[in-house]
Amino acid sequence: MKENNKVVLAYSGGLDTSVILKWLINQGYEVIAYIADVGQAGDFQQAKRKALKVGAKKVYIEDLKKELVTDYIFPIFKANALYEGRYLLGTSAARPLIAKRQIEIAAKEGAAYVSHGATGKGNDQVRFELGYYALNPKIKVIAPWKMESFLKEFKGRTDLINYAKANNIEISSTIKKPYSEDDNLLHISHEAGILEDPAHECAEDIYSKTVSPEKAPNTATKIKIVFKDGAPVKVTNLNTGKSETDPLKLFNMLNDLGSKNGIGRIDMVENRFVGIKSRGVYETPGGTILYAAHKDIEGIAMDREVMRLRDMFSPKFAELVYNGFWFSPEMNFLMAAINESQKAIDGSVTLKLYKGNVMAVGRQSPSSLYNKDLSSMDIAGGFNQKDSEGFIKIHATRLMAHSAIMNKHGNN
């Protein structure tokens, strides 16, 4: 083993990363466990005790929730980014932040290596490793699920459980939920296992962040979201009068409101970056509300041509986030363009939340481009309707020329 044998392992406390921790130690590495708190459920102190018991030299527990909201979630929603037109990028949003802090810890500890427990079939391996290399080109990555020596030893879950028992690693149960989950502030995902049949309806007991729309309240919840430069700065529940202005607190409030009203469920088959199709069931309560509100405030405050250009960028932005290119020159370029488009996207949107639905019912903005007099059917408002005649003729010139040519060819 080389003199610098320190490795910072992204550690969850679950079976896979606990086995990987012990396996790395048995390979001769000095392991520093790193637990990223991005809003997932779990007992982090218990995970820390477990990591130390397995043999970690040190354990970092990093609270990244507020940074996740302000520096990753809000920028994604400024871009109206949806992967393949549906997925709100819940897992993808947290990975670059987790990778960033892992690299910072490696630098602080003088570690030459970082490691993760992502498999060789999924997207997360790409997101983590692209982030590592972008932030520190000299870092060395240990990815056990792509290493021949590890794969020979561990064919599947049974081998992991047996290894844990042999090495006195605590495991909560030998029977796992028959599917896989990823949880953070923005969403929870459910995939694999019993969900691998795309025709199999997701059972209600799989959902954990949202009530069933059928069981949601029979009266609508009315809320107001205030925006400044495209980011939410205040959320008010108009039914109760409760408000939040802190970014993390207001996003948690949106999650709570969405959860209670059955909002944010998506069941889809998507294309992973590695070329595999996968079925994912997602719950994104607060994000779904924020997406609808942000789209609506742009309708009144954003210039039409700027919106068209931004809408061209949005799918590419989503693709870069999904594929793990957060720290890339193309993302820097798009982020600058998106931020420019959000200047003066200010104002408020009033929404009704009802049984899985998010309905914008009113909006106002100090940057409003809406002119009631111009659009009114009852007021002239300075718009000379006679000008429309020339406007139409100019646009019809091309169509008339095309029609004449087609008629000529049709007569031959």
C-alpha positions as CSV (number, residue, x, y, z in Angstrom):
1,M,0.0,0.0,0.0
2,K,1.2,3.5,-0.8
3,E,2.3,5.8,2.1
4,N,-0.9,7.9,1.7
5,N,-3.6,5.3,2.3
6,K,-6.3,7.7,3.5
7,V,-9.7,7.4,1.9
8,V,-12.9,9.5,2.5
9,L,-15.9,7.2,2.1
10,A,-19.4,8.6,1.4
11,Y,-21.1,6.6,4.2
12,S,-24.8,6.1,4.8
13,G,-24.8,3.6,7.7
14,G,-26.6,1.0,5.6
15,L,-25.5,-2.5,4.7
16,D,-23.6,-1.6,1.5
17,T,-21.4,1.2,2.7
18,S,-20.8,-0.5,6.1
19,V,-19.5,-3.6,4.2
20,I,-17.4,-1.3,1.9
21,L,-16.0,0.5,5.0
22,K,-14.8,-2.8,6.5
23,W,-13.6,-4.1,3.1
24,L,-11.5,-1.0,2.5
25,I,-10.0,-1.4,6.0
26,N,-9.1,-5.0,5.2
27,Q,-7.5,-3.8,2.0
28,G,-5.1,-1.7,4.1
29,Y,-6.8,1.7,3.8
30,E,-7.3,4.2,6.6
31,V,-11.0,5.1,6.2
32,I,-12.7,8.4,7.1
33,A,-16.4,8.1,7.0
34,Y,-18.4,11.0,5.7
35,I,-22.2,11.3,6.3
36,A,-23.9,14.0,4.3
37,D,-27.2,15.3,5.8
38,V,-29.2,16.4,2.8
39,G,-32.6,16.0,4.6
40,Q,-32.9,12.2,4.5
41,A,-34.5,10.3,7.4
42,G,-32.1,8.6,9.7
43,D,-30.2,8.6,13.0
44,F,-26.8,10.1,12.1
45,Q,-25.3,9.7,15.5
46,Q,-26.2,6.0,15.4
47,A,-24.6,5.8,12.0
48,K,-21.5,7.5,13.4
49,R,-21.2,5.0,16.3
50,K,-21.6,2.2,13.8
51,A,-18.8,3.5,11.5
52,L,-16.4,3.9,14.4
53,K,-17.3,0.4,15.6
54,V,-16.6,-1.0,12.2
55,G,-13.2,0.7,12.2
56,A,-13.4,4.2,10.7
57,K,-10.6,6.4,12.0
58,K,-12.9,9.5,12.0
59,V,-16.5,10.3,11.1
60,Y,-17.8,13.6,9.6
61,I,-21.5,14.5,9.8
62,E,-22.1,17.4,7.6
63,D,-25.4,19.4,7.6
64,L,-25.8,20.4,4.0
65,K,-29.5,21.1,3.9
66,K,-29.5,24.9,3.6
67,E,-26.8,24.9,1.0
68,L,-28.7,22.2,-0.9
69,V,-31.8,24.5,-1.0
70,T,-30.1,27.8,-1.9
71,D,-27.3,26.6,-4.2
72,Y,-28.8,23.6,-5.9
73,I,-32.6,23.3,-5.6
74,F,-33.4,27.0,-6.2
75,P,-31.1,27.2,-9.3
76,I,-32.7,24.1,-10.8
77,F,-36.2,25.6,-10.4
78,K,-35.0,29.0,-11.8
79,A,-34.3,27.0,-15.0
80,N,-37.6,25.2,-14.9
81,A,-35.6,22.0,-15.4
82,L,-37.4,18.8,-15.9
83,Y,-35.5,15.7,-17.1
84,E,-37.4,14.1,-20.0
85,G,-40.2,16.5,-19.3
86,R,-41.3,14.9,-16.0
87,Y,-38.6,14.2,-13.5
88,L,-37.8,17.1,-11.0
89,L,-34.2,15.9,-10.5
90,G,-34.5,15.0,-6.8
91,T,-31.6,12.6,-6.5
92,S,-29.5,14.5,-9.1
93,A,-29.7,17.8,-7.2
94,A,-28.0,16.5,-4.1
95,R,-25.1,14.5,-5.7
96,P,-22.8,17.4,-6.7
97,L,-23.1,19.0,-3.2
98,I,-22.2,15.7,-1.6
99,A,-19.3,15.2,-3.9
100,K,-18.1,18.8,-3.3
101,R,-18.0,18.4,0.4
102,Q,-16.3,15.0,0.2
103,I,-13.5,16.5,-1.9
104,E,-13.2,19.4,0.7
105,I,-12.9,16.8,3.5
106,A,-10.3,14.8,1.5
107,A,-8.2,18.0,1.1
108,K,-8.5,18.8,4.8
109,E,-7.5,15.3,5.8
110,G,-4.8,15.0,3.2
111,A,-6.5,11.9,1.8
112,A,-5.4,10.8,-1.7
113,Y,-8.6,8.7,-2.2
114,V,-12.4,9.1,-2.1
115,S,-14.9,6.3,-2.3
116,H,-18.6,5.7,-2.8
117,G,-21.1,2.8,-2.8
118,A,-22.9,3.5,-6.0
119,T,-23.3,0.6,-8.4
120,G,-21.9,0.3,-11.9
121,K,-25.3,0.3,-13.5
122,G,-26.7,3.5,-12.2
123,N,-26.4,7.3,-12.6
124,D,-24.9,8.1,-9.2
125,Q,-21.5,6.6,-9.9
126,V,-21.3,9.1,-12.8
127,R,-22.5,12.0,-10.8
128,F,-20.1,11.4,-7.9
129,E,-17.1,10.7,-10.0
130,L,-17.5,13.5,-12.5
131,G,-17.9,15.8,-9.5
132,Y,-14.7,14.4,-7.9
133,Y,-12.6,14.8,-11.0
134,A,-13.9,18.2,-11.8
135,L,-13.1,19.6,-8.4
136,N,-9.8,17.7,-7.9
137,P,-8.3,16.2,-11.1
138,K,-5.6,14.5,-9.0
139,I,-8.0,12.6,-6.7
140,K,-8.1,8.8,-6.9
141,V,-11.5,7.2,-6.8
142,I,-12.2,3.8,-5.3
143,A,-15.5,2.5,-6.7
144,P,-15.8,-1.1,-5.2
145,W,-18.9,-2.1,-7.3
146,K,-16.7,-1.7,-10.5
147,M,-13.7,-3.5,-9.1
148,E,-13.1,-7.1,-10.1
149,S,-11.8,-8.1,-6.6
150,F,-14.9,-6.8,-4.9
151,L,-17.3,-8.2,-7.5
152,K,-15.7,-11.7,-7.1
153,E,-16.3,-11.5,-3.3
154,F,-19.8,-10.0,-3.4
155,K,-22.3,-11.4,-5.9
156,G,-25.3,-9.8,-4.2
157,R,-27.1,-9.0,-1.0
158,T,-26.7,-12.4,0.6
159,D,-22.9,-12.1,0.3
160,L,-23.0,-8.7,1.9
161,I,-25.1,-10.0,4.8
162,N,-22.8,-12.9,5.3
163,Y,-19.7,-10.7,5.3
164,A,-21.4,-8.3,7.8
165,K,-22.1,-11.2,10.1
166,A,-18.6,-12.6,9.8
167,N,-17.1,-9.2,10.6
168,N,-19.5,-8.3,13.4
169,I,-21.1,-5.4,11.5
170,E,-24.5,-4.5,12.8
171,I,-27.3,-4.8,10.3
172,S,-30.9,-3.8,11.2
173,S,-32.5,-6.7,9.3
174,T,-31.7,-9.5,6.9
175,I,-34.8,-8.6,5.0
176,K,-34.9,-5.3,3.1
177,K,-37.8,-3.5,1.6
178,P,-38.4,-5.1,-1.8
179,Y,-37.2,-1.9,-3.6
180,S,-34.5,0.8,-3.3
181,E,-35.0,4.3,-2.1
182,D,-33.1,7.6,-2.1
183,D,-34.3,10.3,0.2
184,N,-33.4,14.0,0.5
185,L,-35.1,17.4,1.0
186,L,-36.3,17.6,-2.6
187,H,-37.8,14.1,-3.0
188,I,-37.8,10.4,-2.2
189,S,-37.3,7.9,-5.0
190,H,-38.5,4.3,-5.1
191,E,-37.1,1.9,-7.7
192,A,-35.8,-1.6,-8.4
193,G,-37.1,-4.8,-6.7
194,I,-40.8,-5.2,-7.1
195,L,-41.0,-2.0,-9.1
196,E,-38.9,-3.4,-12.0
197,D,-42.0,-4.5,-13.7
198,P,-43.2,-1.3,-15.4
199,A,-46.7,-2.6,-15.7
200,H,-47.0,-3.3,-11.9
201,E,-48.9,-0.6,-10.1
202,C,-47.0,1.0,-7.3
203,A,-48.7,-0.1,-4.0
204,E,-49.9,2.7,-1.7
205,D,-47.7,1.6,1.2
206,I,-44.6,2.3,-0.9
207,Y,-45.3,6.1,-0.8
208,S,-43.9,7.8,2.3
209,K,-43.7,11.6,1.7
210,T,-47.2,12.2,0.4
211,V,-50.7,11.2,1.4
212,S,-52.8,9.6,-1.3
213,P,-54.7,12.3,-3.2
214,E,-57.9,10.4,-2.5
215,K,-57.3,10.8,1.2
216,A,-56.1,14.4,1.0
217,P,-58.3,17.1,2.6
218,N,-61.7,17.9,1.0
219,T,-61.0,21.6,1.1
220,A,-58.3,23.4,-0.8
221,T,-55.2,25.0,0.9
222,K,-54.6,28.4,-0.4
223,I,-51.0,29.7,-0.3
224,K,-48.9,32.6,-1.6
225,I,-45.3,32.4,-2.8
226,V,-43.2,35.6,-3.1
227,F,-40.3,35.6,-5.6
228,K,-37.2,37.8,-5.9
229,D,-35.0,37.3,-9.0
230,G,-36.7,34.0,-9.6
231,A,-36.1,32.5,-6.2
232,P,-38.8,32.1,-3.5
233,V,-38.3,34.5,-0.6
234,K,-41.5,34.0,1.3
235,V,-44.3,31.4,1.6
236,T,-47.6,32.1,3.4
237,N,-50.4,29.7,4.1
238,L,-53.4,31.9,3.5
239,N,-55.7,29.5,5.4
240,T,-53.7,29.9,8.7
241,G,-51.6,33.0,8.2
242,K,-48.4,31.2,8.9
243,S,-45.3,32.5,6.9
244,E,-41.7,31.5,6.4
245,T,-38.9,33.5,4.8
246,D,-35.8,31.5,5.6
247,P,-34.9,29.4,2.5
248,L,-34.7,26.1,4.3
249,K,-37.8,26.7,6.5
250,L,-39.9,27.9,3.5
251,F,-38.9,24.9,1.5
252,N,-39.8,22.5,4.4
253,M,-43.1,24.4,4.6
254,L,-43.8,23.7,0.9
255,N,-42.9,20.0,1.5
256,D,-45.3,19.8,4.4
257,L,-48.1,21.5,2.4
258,G,-47.5,19.3,-0.6
259,S,-47.4,16.2,1.5
260,K,-50.7,16.8,3.2
261,N,-52.4,17.6,-0.1
262,G,-51.1,14.5,-2.0
263,I,-49.0,16.6,-4.4
264,G,-45.9,15.5,-6.3
265,R,-46.2,11.8,-7.2
266,I,-44.7,10.7,-10.5
267,D,-44.4,7.1,-11.8
268,M,-42.3,6.9,-15.0
269,V,-39.8,5.0,-17.1
270,E,-36.7,7.1,-17.8
271,N,-33.4,6.8,-19.6
272,R,-30.3,6.5,-17.4
273,F,-27.1,8.2,-18.6
274,V,-25.4,4.8,-18.9
275,G,-28.1,3.7,-21.5
276,I,-30.4,1.6,-19.4
277,K,-34.1,2.3,-19.0
278,S,-35.4,2.3,-15.5
279,R,-38.7,2.7,-13.8
280,G,-38.8,5.3,-11.0
281,V,-41.5,6.3,-8.6
282,Y,-40.9,9.8,-7.2
283,E,-42.5,12.0,-4.5
284,T,-41.6,15.6,-4.8
285,P,-44.2,17.6,-2.9
286,G,-42.6,21.0,-2.3
287,G,-40.7,21.0,-5.6
288,T,-43.9,20.4,-7.5
289,I,-45.6,23.4,-5.9
290,L,-42.5,25.6,-6.5
291,Y,-42.2,24.5,-10.1
292,A,-45.8,25.5,-10.8
293,A,-45.5,28.8,-9.0
294,H,-42.2,29.8,-10.7
295,K,-43.6,29.0,-14.2
296,D,-46.6,31.2,-13.4
297,I,-44.7,34.3,-12.2
298,E,-42.5,34.1,-15.3
299,G,-45.7,34.4,-17.4
300,I,-46.3,37.9,-16.1
301,A,-42.7,39.1,-15.6
302,M,-40.6,37.6,-18.3
303,D,-40.1,38.9,-21.9
304,R,-41.5,36.6,-24.5
305,E,-38.3,36.1,-26.5
306,V,-36.2,35.7,-23.4
307,M,-38.6,33.0,-22.3
308,R,-38.3,31.2,-25.6
309,L,-34.5,31.1,-25.4
310,R,-34.6,30.1,-21.7
311,D,-37.1,27.3,-22.6
312,M,-34.6,26.1,-25.2
313,F,-31.9,25.9,-22.5
314,S,-34.1,24.2,-19.9
315,P,-33.9,20.6,-21.3
316,K,-30.2,20.8,-21.7
317,F,-29.8,22.2,-18.2
318,A,-31.9,19.3,-16.8
319,E,-29.8,16.8,-18.8
320,L,-26.5,18.2,-17.4
321,V,-27.8,18.0,-13.9
322,Y,-29.2,14.4,-14.4
323,N,-26.0,13.2,-16.1
324,G,-23.6,14.7,-13.4
325,F,-22.1,17.7,-15.2
326,W,-22.9,20.3,-12.5
327,F,-19.3,21.3,-12.3
328,S,-18.6,21.9,-16.0
329,P,-18.0,24.8,-18.4
330,E,-21.2,24.2,-20.2
331,M,-23.1,24.4,-16.9
332,N,-21.3,27.6,-16.0
333,F,-22.5,29.1,-19.3
334,L,-26.1,27.9,-18.9
335,M,-26.2,29.0,-15.3
336,A,-25.1,32.5,-16.2
337,A,-27.8,32.7,-18.9
338,I,-30.5,31.4,-16.6
339,N,-29.5,33.9,-13.8
340,E,-29.6,36.7,-16.4
341,S,-33.1,35.6,-17.4
342,Q,-34.3,35.7,-13.8
343,K,-33.5,39.4,-13.1
344,A,-36.7,41.1,-12.2
345,I,-38.7,37.9,-12.0
346,D,-40.2,39.3,-8.9
347,G,-43.7,39.2,-7.4
348,S,-46.1,36.8,-5.9
349,V,-48.3,33.8,-7.0
350,T,-51.4,32.6,-5.2
351,L,-52.1,28.9,-5.5
352,K,-54.7,26.4,-4.5
353,L,-53.5,23.0,-3.4
354,Y,-56.2,20.3,-3.7
355,K,-56.0,16.5,-3.9
356,G,-52.8,16.2,-5.8
357,N,-53.3,19.4,-7.9
358,V,-51.5,22.7,-7.9
359,M,-53.5,25.5,-9.4
360,A,-52.3,29.0,-9.8
361,V,-55.2,31.4,-9.3
362,G,-53.6,34.8,-9.2
363,R,-50.3,36.6,-9.7
364,Q,-48.8,40.1,-9.4
365,S,-45.4,41.6,-10.1
366,P,-43.7,45.0,-9.8
367,S,-42.0,43.9,-13.0
368,S,-45.2,43.0,-14.7
369,L,-45.2,43.2,-18.5
370,Y,-49.0,42.7,-18.6
371,N,-50.9,45.7,-19.7
372,K,-54.7,45.4,-19.1
373,D,-55.5,48.2,-21.4
374,L,-53.6,46.7,-24.3
375,S,-55.1,43.2,-23.9
376,S,-58.6,44.3,-23.1
377,M,-61.4,43.6,-25.5
378,D,-63.2,46.7,-24.2
379,I,-60.5,49.4,-24.1
380,A,-58.5,50.6,-27.1
381,G,-55.5,51.2,-24.7
382,G,-53.2,52.8,-27.3
383,F,-53.2,49.7,-29.6
384,N,-54.3,50.6,-33.1
385,Q,-56.1,47.5,-34.3
386,K,-55.7,48.7,-38.0
387,D,-52.0,48.0,-37.6
388,S,-52.8,44.3,-37.4
389,E,-53.8,44.2,-41.1
390,G,-50.3,45.0,-42.2
391,F,-48.8,42.6,-39.6
392,I,-50.9,39.8,-40.9
393,K,-50.1,40.5,-44.6
394,I,-46.4,40.5,-43.9
395,H,-46.6,37.1,-42.2
396,A,-48.9,35.8,-44.9
397,T,-46.4,36.7,-47.8
398,R,-44.4,33.6,-47.2
399,L,-47.5,31.4,-47.0
400,M,-49.0,32.8,-50.2
401,A,-45.8,32.2,-52.1
402,H,-45.6,28.6,-50.9
403,S,-49.2,28.0,-51.8
404,A,-48.7,29.4,-55.3
405,I,-45.7,27.1,-55.9
406,M,-47.6,24.0,-54.6
407,N,-50.6,24.8,-56.8
408,K,-48.3,25.2,-59.8
409,H,-46.7,21.9,-59.2
410,G,-50.0,20.3,-58.6
411,N,-51.3,21.4,-62.0
412,N,-48.4,19.9,-63.9
